[in-house]
Amino acid sequence: MPSPFENDAAARELLEHLRWPDGPRCPRPRCDAVDPEVFLIGGEKRSHREGLYHCKRCRRSFSVTVGTHLERLRVPMSTWVRAARAFSYEAPRRNSKPLLLDIQAELKVTYRTVLRMRDVIERAAGKYRGHKYVFGTWPRSLMYHQRENPEKTIEATGVLAKALPARKYAQGEVKRTERLLRLLLASPKMTPRKRRASL
């Protein structure tokens, strides 16, 4: 089985298992349809992008990133999984975190892309209200809430650990990466406010 750190199809499958443990679900708030009303679009022509689902109830197509902070970002899924691992690094000293230039070199993307990733993680972390200590140094530094609600803490369920080769990665690192991916998938995308029509 290919690693989700290197293969986009494996990364997409991982994100689908993290977001929908019981199978695909329509992300539209008023619809919320599940199988059999939701199906994977397929066929011989392959004229669609991979991982595209269709909802019979609301007649719309969606993928695993629709309605999350990862929606409409033109970064491959495997790069996002690697970025979650890089940003989930736990520094030996309390407040030291890896430089963005080091993360850029590790991910092999432009510096602008790394800044965009950091901004996406910052927006998701800003809405989080659970325990901070379960995340790595970067996400923890972006969480500003004072009171921590234990009921809202994101837990790692071992989905990422099952998708990776045994004993290749440290267990704590895998758990922090999975929690950050869950945070990015759980946080709803911010929608811009509609402007009032001037009279």
C-alpha positions, 0 to 999 in steps of 0.5 A: 500500500502506498504511503499517504505522504507520497501518493495523492490517491492514498492521501485522499483515501486517508482524508476520507477515512478521517472525515467520514469514518462511517462512509461518505456524507454530503457536506451541504448543511441542509442535505446531509445525505449518506450511502446509498444517496451518495456515490463515487462518480466513476466510469470508463471515460475518467472525465472527472477528477479522482475522489469526486462524489455525487449526492442524489438528494441535492444533485451536487458533486463534492469531494473530501475537502468541500466545506473545509479549510482545504477547499479550492487550494491547489496543493496536492493532498499528499503535500498537505499530509506531509505539511501536517507532519512538518507543522506538527513537529514537537520541538525539544525546547518549549517555544522553539519551532522549525523555520518556515524555510526548513518546512519549505525545503522539506515539502519542496514547494514555494515559500508563498505556498508554505505561508498559505499553509501556515495561514490555513492552519492558523485559521483552523487553530483559531476556532479550536477550543480543546486541549493545546498540548495534543498538537505540535509546536506550530499549531499550539503557538497559533491557538490563543484561547485561554480556557481549554474544553476537554470535550472539544479535544481532538483525539487520534484514532489510529487511522494514519498509523494503519495507513503507514508502514510499521515502525517507520515513524514515531508514534507521537509524531503520527498522532500529532499529524492525525490530529492536525489533519482532523482539525483542518477537516473539522473546521468549517471554511470561513465564508465571506460576508455578503455586502449590503447593496447601497441605496 
